[in-house]
Every structure is written in structure tokens, then in C-alpha cells.
Amino acid sequence: MTTSNNLNPHTKISVPLLKPMLIGAGIALAVISFFVFGVDNPNPEWGQYWRIRPLIITPMAGAMGGAFYAFMDYQASRGFNRTLAILLSLVVFVIGLWLGVVLGLAGTMWN
């Protein structure tokens, strides 16, 4: 009786979910920080803690973009076109980041 080894040496291990989510959130936090901390004289109508909302919502949108990248990386490891997966992930991340900035700054800097 012989034992067969079914391991493929070229199997790609897909990216864990947490790492791209943290990278996406970090990029989004850097982008929104550029806008939020660049305000010298905020409008008094915005309130004292107006910075909290954009600093929470935008990184969450960036994290969702990172999660989409992890999903597309998983799909690429299952046979989906890798180049198309990366381009689609980039487009979804940029659109999600834009929407996160708009939602975060709605009512303050985005009128």
C-alpha cells in the first residue's frame, strides 16, 4: 500500500483579513487627518468635537476597502484573474475612501 501526497507546492496562502483592513484604515486615517487637522479656525456651528466623526467614519470605510481587497485576493487564489482583482480592489477602495470622506465631513467641511 502506498501513500499519496496531495500537497501542491505552488499553493498560494491568501492574505489574512486583519492586515489589509488595518492598512486600509491607516491610509484613510492619513487622508482624513490631512483635511481635519488642517483647519485653523473651525466654524463655531460645527461644535467642539466636530473632528471625532470624520476620524471614525473614514477609517472604517478604508477598512472595508481593505476587507474587499482580502476577498479579491482570496478569489484570485481560486482562479480569478489576479490583475483584474487588484484593479477592481483599487477602484473599490478609492470610491469607498471618497464616500467615507464625504460621510465623515458632511455637515462640517463638506457642504
C-alpha positions as CSV (number, residue, x, y, z in Angstrom):
1,M,0.0,0.0,0.0
2,T,1.4,3.4,-1.0
3,T,0.7,6.8,0.5
4,S,-0.1,9.6,-1.9
5,N,0.9,13.2,-1.1
6,N,-1.7,15.6,-2.5
7,L,0.0,18.8,-1.4
8,N,0.7,21.3,-4.2
9,P,4.0,23.1,-3.7
10,H,2.6,26.1,-5.6
11,T,-0.4,26.7,-3.5
12,K,-0.6,30.4,-2.5
13,I,-1.7,31.2,1.0
14,S,-4.2,34.0,0.9
15,V,-3.8,37.2,2.8
16,P,-5.4,37.2,6.3
17,L,-8.3,39.6,6.7
18,L,-6.9,41.8,9.5
19,K,-3.7,43.0,7.8
20,P,-5.3,44.7,4.7
21,M,-8.1,46.1,6.9
22,L,-5.5,47.8,9.1
23,I,-3.6,49.1,6.1
24,G,-6.7,50.5,4.5
25,A,-7.8,52.1,7.8
26,G,-4.3,53.6,8.2
27,I,-4.4,55.1,4.7
28,A,-7.8,56.5,5.3
29,L,-6.8,58.0,8.6
30,A,-3.8,59.7,7.0
31,V,-6.1,61.2,4.2
32,I,-8.7,62.5,6.6
33,S,-6.1,63.8,9.0
34,F,-4.8,66.0,6.3
35,F,-8.2,67.6,5.9
36,V,-9.3,67.7,9.6
37,F,-6.1,68.9,11.2
38,G,-5.5,71.5,8.5
39,V,-8.4,73.6,9.8
40,D,-7.1,76.6,11.7
41,N,-10.4,78.3,12.5
42,P,-13.4,75.9,12.5
43,N,-16.9,77.2,12.2
44,P,-18.4,77.6,15.7
45,E,-21.6,76.0,14.4
46,W,-19.8,72.7,14.0
47,G,-19.4,72.1,17.7
48,Q,-16.4,71.4,19.9
49,Y,-16.0,67.8,18.9
50,W,-16.6,68.0,15.2
51,R,-13.3,66.1,14.4
52,I,-14.4,62.9,16.0
53,R,-16.9,61.9,13.3
54,P,-14.6,62.1,10.3
55,L,-11.8,60.4,12.3
56,I,-14.0,57.4,13.0
57,I,-16.1,57.1,9.8
58,T,-13.4,57.5,7.2
59,P,-11.0,54.8,8.6
60,M,-14.0,52.4,8.9
61,A,-14.6,53.0,5.1
62,G,-10.9,52.4,4.5
63,A,-11.0,49.2,6.5
64,M,-13.9,48.0,4.4
65,G,-11.9,48.7,1.3
66,G,-9.1,46.6,2.8
67,A,-11.5,43.8,3.5
68,F,-12.7,43.9,-0.1
69,Y,-9.0,43.5,-1.1
70,A,-8.7,40.5,1.1
71,F,-11.8,39.0,-0.5
72,M,-10.5,39.6,-4.0
73,D,-7.1,38.2,-3.1
74,Y,-8.9,35.0,-2.0
75,Q,-10.8,34.9,-5.3
76,A,-7.5,35.4,-7.2
77,S,-6.1,32.4,-5.3
78,R,-9.1,30.4,-6.5
79,G,-8.6,31.2,-10.2
80,F,-9.9,34.7,-10.7
81,N,-7.7,37.0,-12.9
82,R,-5.1,38.5,-10.4
83,T,-4.6,41.7,-12.4
84,L,-8.4,42.3,-12.6
85,A,-8.7,41.6,-8.9
86,I,-6.1,44.1,-7.9
87,L,-7.6,46.8,-10.3
88,L,-11.1,46.2,-9.0
89,S,-9.9,46.3,-5.4
90,L,-8.1,49.6,-6.1
91,V,-11.2,51.2,-7.7
92,V,-13.5,50.0,-4.8
93,F,-11.0,51.3,-2.2
94,V,-10.8,54.8,-3.8
95,I,-14.6,55.0,-4.2
96,G,-15.1,53.8,-0.6
97,L,-12.5,56.2,0.7
98,W,-14.2,59.1,-1.2
99,L,-17.6,58.1,0.3
100,G,-16.0,57.8,3.7
101,V,-14.6,61.3,3.5
102,V,-17.9,62.7,2.3
103,L,-19.9,61.0,5.1
104,G,-17.3,62.0,7.7
105,L,-17.2,65.6,6.7
106,A,-20.9,66.0,6.0
107,G,-22.3,68.9,7.9
108,T,-18.9,70.4,8.6
109,M,-16.4,71.0,5.8
110,W,-18.4,69.2,3.1
111,N,-21.4,71.5,2.4
